[in-house]
Amino acid sequence: MTQEAILNQLGYAPNEALGEQLARIEANTVGFEKIIKHIMDLHEALKTDKSYVAMSNSNDYFKIKIDTDNAVASAEAEEKINHFADKYKVQLQKVEGKQTFYIVGFAA
């Protein structure tokens, strides 16, 4: 999957700075090539719950953001995230006090 395709699917307008950020995320994410397709699939699945995958502004990781106040949608999003992590052996890091997770990488 190309950088441009990844950025487009996540809703970004590709440019040099975003390409560089994505390259840092790729280098920082263990097993990136094994899980990128699954990350994109998760992003699509989370849209119905007002949640999404994005590039973090503060760390060189993808982040998963549950962006809803609806308790049912929030619980459904968290269930999808946990299923994704378990099924594809992806290590997540929860951000304390927020409904946000960093995708650290493939947990062999």
Secondary structure, DSSP 8 states (H G I E B T S, - for coil): --HHHHHHHTT----HHHHHHHHHHHHHSBTHHHHHHHHHHHHHHHGGGTEEEEE-SSSSSEEEEE----HHHHHHHHHHHHHHHHHTTEEEEE-TTSSEEEEEEE--
